Amino acid sequence: MPKKYLKSIGIPGLISAVSLLFAWLAIVLLLQDALRLSVLCAVIAFFFDSLDGIVARKLRQESDLGRQLDSMIDLVSYSLYPALIVSQELLPSWEGVVVGYTIVLFGILRLIRFNVDGYIESNSVRYYNGVVTCYLSLAAIGFLLLSSQYKLPSLLVAGFLLILAILQLSNIKTRKTGMLKFWYAVSIILALGALAWLP
């Protein structure tokens, strides 16, 4: 790998790589039916994913390469992972295949849109355009936890996730880091739920 890429990636890129490692472990464990460990790895991946941007800004190492790297990793963490949860666990049928495909397709389109258009800035505050991809992963994990305790209507699960996937290309504005503390709390709750309910 050329030195300029390594230099451009820097410490934030290494943090992104750790996030990808845990996302990959989450997928492998999901396919092995180790659901508890899978969710825990997915939550750890989320924390590292949110950390890389913070570190990049603190060290003033934000770059186009870093943004591309982060988006490719987001595709694994927040599109592929929830798509597999849906198709393998929540809706293991043709419905799950369709919903999973839609999650991946709209996740790819949303990340391309972000890499082309960037942020929306208003009064010195940065916003994402459309629902961000991590919401799909958190919603899928939430349904996974609920399905371990209750019989969920497949139409509810499919409909909610399909709408959320499509809204990634909407004009809904999502503040860049304004909800981070809230999503940290949600992630911790999901991790505790995985420890309590999942095999």
C-alpha positions in Angstrom: 0.0 0.0 0.0 1.5 3.4 -1.0 2.7 5.5 2.0 0.5 8.4 1.1 -2.6 6.2 1.7 -1.3 5.0 5.0 -0.5 8.5 6.0 -3.9 9.7 4.9 -5.7 6.9 6.8 -3.8 7.6 10.0 -5.1 6.8 13.5 -8.8 7.4 12.6 -8.4 4.9 9.8 -7.0 2.3 12.2 -10.0 2.9 14.4 -12.3 2.4 11.4 -10.4 -0.9 10.7 -11.1 -2.1 14.3 -14.8 -1.2 13.7 -14.8 -3.3 10.6 -13.2 -6.2 12.5 -16.0 -6.2 15.0 -18.7 -5.8 12.3 -17.2 -8.8 10.5 -17.1 -10.8 13.7 -20.8 -9.9 14.2 -21.7 -11.3 10.8 -19.7 -14.5 11.3 -21.2 -15.1 14.7 -24.7 -14.4 13.4 -24.3 -17.0 10.7 -23.1 -19.4 13.4 -26.3 -18.7 15.5 -24.2 -17.1 18.3 -26.7 -14.3 18.5 -25.7 -12.8 21.8 -22.0 -12.5 20.8 -23.0 -11.2 17.4 -25.0 -8.3 18.8 -22.3 -7.5 21.3 -19.8 -7.3 18.5 -22.1 -5.1 16.4 -22.5 -2.7 19.3 -18.7 -2.5 19.8 -18.4 -1.9 16.1 -20.9 1.0 16.4 -18.8 2.6 19.2 -15.6 2.4 17.2 -17.4 3.8 14.2 -18.5 6.8 16.1 -15.1 7.2 17.6 -13.1 7.4 14.3 -14.8 10.7 13.3 -14.3 12.2 16.7 -10.6 11.3 16.6 -10.2 12.6 13.0 -11.6 16.0 14.0 -9.5 16.2 17.2 -6.3 15.3 15.3 -7.4 17.4 12.2 -7.0 14.3 10.1 -10.3 14.4 8.2 -9.8 13.4 4.6 -11.7 12.3 1.5 -10.0 8.9 1.8 -11.2 8.6 5.4 -14.7 9.4 4.5 -14.7 6.8 1.7 -13.3 4.2 4.1 -15.9 5.0 6.7 -18.7 4.7 4.2 -17.5 1.3 2.9 -17.3 0.0 6.5 -20.8 1.5 7.2 -22.1 -0.6 4.3 -20.9 -3.8 6.1 -22.0 -2.7 9.6 -25.3 -1.0 8.9 -26.6 -2.5 5.7 -25.2 -6.0 5.2 -25.5 -6.9 8.9 -29.2 -5.9 9.4 -30.0 -7.5 6.0 -28.6 -10.8 7.3 -30.5 -10.4 10.6 -33.7 -10.0 8.6 -33.1 -12.8 6.1 -31.6 -15.3 8.5 -33.4 -14.7 11.8 -36.4 -12.4 11.6 -37.9 -13.4 8.2 -36.2 -16.6 7.0 -38.3 -16.7 3.8 -38.7 -14.9 0.5 -39.9 -11.8 2.5 -36.6 -11.7 4.3 -34.7 -12.0 1.1 -36.7 -9.0 -0.4 -36.4 -6.9 2.7 -32.7 -7.7 3.1 -32.0 -6.8 -0.5 -33.8 -3.5 -0.1 -31.8 -2.7 3.0 -28.5 -3.3 1.2 -29.6 -1.5 -2.0 -30.8 1.6 -0.3 -27.9 1.6 2.0 -25.5 1.6 -0.9 -27.5 4.4 -2.6 -27.5 6.4 0.6 -23.8 6.1 1.1 -23.1 7.1 -2.5 -25.3 10.1 -2.1 -23.5 11.2 1.0 -20.1 10.8 -0.6 -21.2 12.8 -3.6 -23.2 15.5 -1.8 -21.6 15.6 1.6 -23.2 17.2 4.6 -25.9 19.9 4.7 -24.8 22.9 6.8 -27.2 25.2 8.5 -26.1 27.8 11.1 -22.7 26.1 11.5 -24.4 22.8 12.2 -23.9 19.7 10.0 -26.7 17.5 9.0 -27.0 14.2 7.1 -29.6 14.2 4.3 -31.9 11.2 4.9 -32.1 8.6 7.6 -28.6 7.4 8.5 -27.7 3.8 7.9 -27.0 2.9 11.5 -30.7 3.2 12.3 -31.3 0.1 10.2 -28.8 -1.9 12.2 -30.2 -0.7 15.5 -33.8 -1.3 14.4 -33.0 -4.9 13.2 -31.2 -5.7 16.5 -34.2 -4.3 18.4 -36.6 -6.5 16.5 -34.2 -9.5 17.0 -34.4 -9.0 20.8 -38.2 -8.5 20.7 -38.6 -11.6 18.6 -36.8 -13.7 21.2 -39.6 -12.9 23.7 -42.7 -12.2 21.6 -44.2 -13.4 18.3 -43.9 -10.4 16.0 -46.1 -10.0 12.9 -43.9 -10.4 9.9 -45.8 -7.6 8.2 -44.9 -5.2 11.0 -41.2 -6.2 10.8 -41.0 -6.1 7.0 -43.0 -2.9 6.7 -41.1 -0.9 9.3 -37.6 -1.9 8.0 -38.7 -1.3 4.4 -39.9 2.2 5.2 -36.7 2.9 7.2 -34.6 1.7 4.3 -36.3 3.8 1.8 -36.2 6.9 4.0 -32.4 6.8 3.7 -32.9 8.6 0.4 -35.4 11.1 1.8 -34.8 14.8 2.5 -35.1 14.2 6.3 -32.3 16.1 8.0 -30.4 14.2 10.7 -28.0 16.1 12.9 -24.5 14.8 12.6 -23.6 14.2 16.3 -26.6 15.8 18.0 -28.1 12.4 18.9 -24.9 10.6 19.7 -25.4 10.3 23.4 -28.9 9.0 22.9 -27.7 6.3 20.5 -24.9 5.4 22.9 -27.6 4.8 25.5 -29.7 2.8 23.0 -26.7 0.7 22.1 -25.9 -0.1 25.7 -29.6 -1.1 26.2 -29.4 -3.4 23.2 -26.2 -5.0 24.5 -27.8 -5.7 27.9 -30.9 -7.1 26.1 -28.6 -9.4 24.1 -27.0 -10.6 27.3 -30.3 -11.2 29.0 -32.4 -12.7 26.1 -30.3 -14.1 23.3 -28.7 -17.6 23.1 
